[in-house]
Amino acid sequence: MKTFQFKIQLTGTENPVVWRRLLVPEDISFDEFHMAIQAVFGWDSSHMYQFSAKGWGSKPYYQLLDHYSDSGDERDSEDYLIGEVFKRAGQKYTYIYDFGDDWKHEILLEKTTGEQVFAPHCIGGEGACPPEDCGGVHGYYRMVDIVNDPSHQEHKEMRGWMGIPKGGKWDVNAFDLEAANKRCARLVGDDDDEE
């Protein structure tokens, strides 16, 4: 059994670029890969998604057909293993999450190893994951500006929406590797901290 090492970058982000490095076994489905990406970034999997070679309009692509299907070109993400698509280091793919906010992630297969992992495992990353439903990359940076500027007329409202206490700020650099791996462990029921 091979292990894939991926670097997954949230496109359009900067200072810092938001990315995660993820180890996964080759025999997981695209739906399981989706859940692993959700876990390492901190998304809550409340929206539709797709995987495709180059993003919108490229084929083939993989998504949960129960949720959305209109062209007949889709492949059910539960029925295809990532090892059927990823074949060589340097290969890239696109993951889009939330078709409204349009979070595009560039997936790069950095290498394949013989080291065995039986569950997704995050080994690195940088940058805070944007909150759900904030309006995509543009909306995210607007939100950061408002939340971190107490003089902004929408500051109090945005701070309340974000659950940030008075005087608090949004840290664009925040990334917690341990928390990312606890979320990964929950995918396979391995979290010792669960009650």
C-alpha angles and dihedrals in degrees: 000000000000128000121218121215111205133184108207118193128190102228120229094029122120142170084054114015105221111235143148133202111218136186117205135165114255093237100067121112124244088253090055089047088053090053091049091052090048090052098049094045096041098240115147100225095239096135140057122270143188139195119212141156097257108359129259114023097012121118146256102034135173129217140137103284092201089069105043137356130152113142104048090231095098124107120212108253091215092060101052129068121220088232088068090063107027109071109149143027112265094035114139132204136172128239118193120194125189108013090216099051089031101213104190119196124191111218117204121186099218098180148331119235138186090229105114123230121175097193135028113282128188115217100175149350147154138220135029119283109242116246120260118268097013095129105266126280094323092048091047095056091044088052091050091051093050097044092048095047112072090188093060112110091230095044099104094045094047092045089053092048089051094044091236114153122237109283091019125124137205109249108213089191096056114126125153113196093188092052090048090054093046088056089049091051090055089060090069098029094253100125109124091192094064115106 
